[in-house]
Amino acid sequence: MRIYCLLVFASLVLQACKYIFCIFKFIIHNKLPTSMKRSEFLKTGLIAGASALAGNAVAANSSFSDIASVGKTFNLNYAPHDGMFANHAGKDFLDQIRYMHDQGFRGIEDNGMLARTKEQQDKIGNLLNKLGMTMGVFVIDAGDNWKVSLTSGKKEFNDTFVNVCKKSVELAKRIDAKWATVVPGYFDRNLPMGIQTGNVIDALRRGSEVLEASGLIMVLEPLSDNPDLFLRTSDQTYGICRAVNSPSCKLLFDMYHMQKNEGHIITNMDRCWSEIAYLQIGDNPGRNEPTTGEINYKNIFKHVYSKGYKGVMGMEHGNSIKGKDGELALIKAYRDSDNFLV
């Protein structure tokens, strides 16, 4: 960025020098008006050249300001996902990660990381390490997240869950991941709520035993996508985390889902804070970037910052505007919402 700024400044100086050179050339090859002395003409020309340089500098001032903010790290660790900046960086996720870093983002998340090839995972992990970026969540998913599974208490689902936890530990080592999302599936309408809750706790305890040795943390995500999902609210998830009683079982507080299901984001976040290990963002309605809906993210970000949160803030949302303009609008929305220390 410094090199770019120097090149821009050098270009402005060169323009001014060319202007002054033209003045001298005119003096040599042309006669001056009888009413103007050569010294006066030269003085006027130099002033005009300096004015031209100053004018160009003023005009470029906003550009310098934009350049200065391009690589500036945010106050919180916001983490985009694959496809969010594809119009600027292309479809290659590695190029998108480089672009994210250039814009000041220092984390990513990738729900589908478990399904990528080992070669892709290694490349992503190596690039994140090189750029000093943090890997956010990927999803622990064996295909049972969106149906009746862990609530049923059936051995087949529990065994599958434990196996995918083992695979997730190996993945986490390759990409230096610390968190992984877990969704325990749908309600089992044939069982009382208390029995379903007990079944989920038992399954999560087994999964936590697998994760604890590696330090990987499953973060349970209450969702609003449909009424069949078992985890609905932050207090329900908090209670399950306390019952599992493992450092590898914590709460993912997605503010979009929580705004829809329960509201009172700051109050409920504070109530569950001891079990929250990961935060995600999305405005409501629309599930797009901050400033596009009803949630006061600037105030929430300030609150989270004041609590000393150092983790990842997953950008679990879409872009409200398509194309490059939408991507720039998204970056601006985060710059504006992150400007809470002023």
Residue pairs with C-beta under 8 A, 6 or more apart in sequence:
1 67
1 68
1 70
1 71
4 67
5 64
5 67
8 60
8 63
8 64
8 67
12 53
12 56
12 57
12 60
13 53
15 52
15 53
15 56
16 49
16 50
16 52
16 53
16 56
19 48
19 49
19 52
20 45
20 46
20 49
23 42
23 45
23 46
23 48
23 49
26 45
27 38
27 41
27 42
27 45
32 38
32 41
69 104
69 335
70 102
70 103
70 104
71 102
71 103
71 104
72 104
73 104
73 106
74 104
74 105
74 106
74 334
74 335
74 338
75 301
75 305
75 338
75 340
75 341
76 301
76 304
76 305
76 309
76 313
76 338
77 106
77 107
77 134
77 310
77 311
77 312
77 313
78 105
78 107
78 281
78 313
78 315
78 334
78 338
79 105
79 107
79 108
79 109
79 134
79 136
79 312
79 313
79 314
79 315
80 96
80 100
80 105
80 108
80 109
80 315
81 108
81 109
81 110
81 111
81 314
81 315
81 316
82 93
82 96
82 110
82 112
83 96
84 96
84 100
84 315
84 319
84 327
84 330
85 96
85 99
85 100
85 103
85 327
86 96
87 323
87 324
87 326
87 327
88 99
88 324
88 327
89 95
89 96
89 98
89 99
89 100
90 96
93 110
93 120
93 124
94 123
94 124
94 127
97 108
97 124
97 127
97 128
97 131
97 133
98 127
98 131
100 108
100 133
101 131
101 133
103 331
105 133
106 132
106 133
106 134
107 133
107 134
107 135
107 136
107 312
107 313
108 128
108 133
108 134
108 135
108 136
109 135
109 136
109 137
109 138
109 312
109 314
109 315
109 316
110 116
110 124
110 135
110 136
110 138
111 137
111 138
111 139
111 181
112 138
112 139
113 121
113 124
113 138
113 139
113 171
113 175
113 177
114 138
114 139
114 140
114 141
114 164
114 167
114 168
114 171
116 124
118 174
121 171
121 174
121 175
122 174
124 135
124 175
125 135
125 174
125 175
125 176
127 133
128 134
128 135
128 175
128 176
129 176
134 312
135 175
135 176
135 177
135 178
136 177
136 179
136 278
136 312
136 314
137 177
137 179
137 180
137 181
137 219
137 252
137 278
137 312
137 314
138 168
138 171
138 175
138 177
138 180
138 181
139 145
139 180
139 181
139 182
139 183
140 161
140 164
140 165
140 168
140 180
140 181
140 182
140 207
140 218
141 164
141 183
142 160
142 161
142 163
142 164
144 150
144 157
144 160
144 161
144 185
145 183
145 184
145 185
146 183
146 185
146 186
147 185
147 186
148 185
148 186
148 187
148 188
149 157
149 161
149 184
149 185
149 186
150 157
150 158
150 161
150 184
150 185
150 199
150 200
150 203
150 204
150 230
151 184
151 185
151 186
151 187
151 188
151 191
151 196
151 199
151 200
151 230
152 188
152 191
152 196
152 199
153 191
153 195
153 198
153 199
153 202
153 203
157 185
157 203
158 202
158 203
158 206
161 203
161 206
161 207
162 206
162 207
162 210
165 207
165 210
165 211
165 218
166 210
168 180
168 211
168 216
169 210
169 211
169 213
169 214
169 216
171 177
172 178
172 180
172 214
172 216
173 214
177 216
178 215
178 216
178 217
179 216
179 217
179 218
179 219
179 252
179 277
179 278
179 311
179 312
180 211
180 216
180 217
180 218
180 219
181 218
181 219
181 221
181 252
182 204
182 207
182 218
182 219
182 220
182 221
183 220
183 221
183 223
183 229
183 231
184 200
184 203
184 204
184 220
184 230
184 231
185 229
185 230
186 228
186 229
186 230
187 196
187 228
187 229
187 230
188 196
188 199
191 199
196 230
197 240
200 230
200 240
201 240
201 243
201 244
204 218
204 220
204 240
204 244
204 246
204 249
205 244
205 246
205 249
207 218
207 248
207 249
208 218
208 244
208 246
208 248
208 249
209 246
211 217
211 218
211 248
212 246
212 247
212 248
215 248
216 248
217 247
217 248
217 249
217 250
217 277
217 278
218 248
218 249
218 250
219 250
219 251
219 252
219 277
219 278
220 231
220 237
220 240
220 241
220 249
220 250
220 251
220 252
221 231
221 237
221 252
221 254
221 257
221 280
222 229
222 231
222 232
222 233
222 234
222 236
222 237
222 254
222 257
222 258
222 261
223 229
223 231
223 232
223 254
223 257
224 232
224 256
224 257
224 260
224 261
225 257
231 237
231 240
232 261
233 258
233 261
233 262
234 251
234 253
234 258
234 262
234 268
234 269
234 271
234 272
235 268
235 271
235 272
237 251
237 272
237 275
238 251
238 271
238 272
238 275
240 249
241 249
241 250
241 251
241 275
242 275
250 275
250 276
250 277
250 278
251 272
251 275
251 276
251 277
251 278
252 276
252 277
252 278
252 279
252 280
253 269
253 272
253 276
253 278
253 279
253 280
254 279
254 280
254 281
254 282
254 314
254 316
255 265
255 279
255 280
255 281
255 282
255 295
255 297
255 300
256 280
256 281
256 282
256 283
256 284
256 287
256 295
256 316
256 317
257 282
258 265
258 268
259 265
259 284
259 294
259 295
260 284
262 268
265 295
265 300
266 299
266 300
266 303
269 276
269 303
269 304
273 307
277 311
278 311
278 312
278 314
279 304
279 309
279 311
279 312
279 313
279 314
280 313
280 314
280 315
280 316
281 290
281 297
281 313
281 314
281 315
281 316
281 317
282 288
282 315
282 316
282 317
283 289
283 290
283 291
283 292
283 293
283 294
283 295
283 297
283 317
284 293
284 294
284 295
285 293
285 294
286 292
286 293
286 318
286 320
287 317
287 318
288 317
288 318
288 319
288 320
289 315
289 317
289 319
289 320
289 329
289 330
289 333
289 334
290 297
290 298
290 333
290 334
290 336
290 337
291 297
291 333
291 336
291 337
292 320
292 333
297 337
298 336
298 337
298 338
298 339
298 340
299 340
301 313
301 337
301 338
301 340
302 340
302 341
304 313
305 340
305 341
319 326
319 327
319 329
319 330
320 326
320 329
320 330
321 329
